[in-house]
Amino acid sequence: MNQNTPANNKCDNPPTHNKEESISKSGTININNKRKHAEDHSDRCKARSIILSVIALIVSITSAGFAYWQLTIAKDTAQKQLRAYVYASPNTLYHLGENPTQGYLTVRNGGHTFANKVSREVGINVLSKDIPNSFEKLGRLKREPGYMTLGPNTGADDVIYREYRVLTDDEIKQINSGDKRIYVFGKITYEDIYDIRHETTFCFMYYGNETSNVLASQGRSGYDKTQAEYCDKYNFAD
């Protein structure tokens, strides 16, 4: 018989062999599919785990940052409530036209703790009634020697500043008429209990006729603290 007949082909390639081969290939494919599915599932689990870890880390960092922010705010609030606040107010100004002009400041601490290393720089000048447009244009400052310590809610009423030049008769006339002002201005620096440095600036004006009976009784020509006015600029405390 011819070996190329269909009968011989079936013998050479029995259906059972093709079926086994098909089953074998199918089984291999199924195993590979299961393995790939397991690997994909594992990868998805790892990805979810990483995402959750990242989210947990972000939440943890955010919570820590918020807690630190709250602590900082609370600390800052406590410092502001407890720290020293030093300010100046006008006092007596005297020796007008006879000797170098001098005067006193009242310096007080309105805070709840001590103000340390309190120092003063003070200037006096005769200028027009129009307040200069910058603090520096008020004139030169002179540092008074020494330091002070001010307790809570206390102060010093007679903090001296001295040795300004003698006023001329023409200046005194213009001051008395209100055309000019005697400006007393300066800076006070100090440290609070947290060792933070602060600065206070001040500016007062004296003018008009001298009416201080207290000074007159002491043989001094000048102005009482009640005659001074605050400048509408340069009175600032940080």
LINHULIN-V780407 format. One record per run of one state. SS is the DSSP state (H for helix, E for strand, L for the rest). FROM is the first residue (numbers start at 0). TO is the last residue. If there is no record, write none. Layout:
ss from to
SS FROM TO
SS FROM TO
This chain:
ss from to
L 0 4
H 5 11
L 12 13
H 14 81
L 82 84
E 85 93
L 94 100
E 101 108
L 109 113
E 114 127
L 128 133
H 134 137
L 138 140
E 141 149
L 150 152
E 153 160
L 161 167
H 168 176
L 177 178
E 179 190
L 191 195
E 196 205
L 206 211
H 212 216
L 217 220
E 221 222
L 223 223
H 224 226
L 227 227
E 228 229
L 230 234
E 235 236
L 237 237
